[in-house]
């Protein structure tokens, strides 16, 4: 396959910065809200404005998220994540920038990951700013809602939970356990919220120093990730994209591979002598 050969020689050259998206985690059972499954059409993503201003929206978010968390917490990295970690340990990939909030790059052994949109396993208080663990919040939510999980045992396999209004109304969110009254929010960047400027600056700096930018499993729909592709292209840094289906960055790419990541990435790692350390 011609494009796979081009991809291989680009990565073999080293100095790669990876930009990963939801498509890399679908094989770990985490739904891609913009992927071909079309889940996005059924749910409007939560905005920061709705979350902070509308108590009902916030309650609905926590009720659904309380159920979905079991899926995220139970997810394990897949062959694609392990291949990326292998490429990093082999010194070919310098930095991973991920749009994913599932922490699976780190779980696969990747050092140096910039989590562009934050992490779902951490919770921040919008008043006192303290960061606490999601596991701890999960325990507190379970205690505050002892009957809730039992009543909504029918969770779809993709973690997509449709809750009737009366069940949402019965859910009791909790406030910050440290200051006692602050509003809690998962430490992820919602729609309508900006990524912290320092974090964006670190990403741009990494991209500008890269010999190539490798996009993995992102349709680049959101400017939050697409801007790095545009920057690389402007600087004459080659961009390679591995994704199932077309992306909004294809026009900037020198190589596009349309194939499942769990198959392509271990092959790629093997070809450049960076086989995943844990095996696949
Ligand atoms: Zn607080």
Boltz pocket constraint, residues with backbone or C-beta under 6 A from the ligand:
constraints:
  - pocket:
      binder: B
      contacts: [[A, 125], [A, 126], [A, 127], [A, 128], [A, 129], [A, 130], [A, 176], [A, 177], [A, 178], [A, 179], [A, 180], [A, 181], [A, 182], [A, 183]]
      max_distance: 6.0
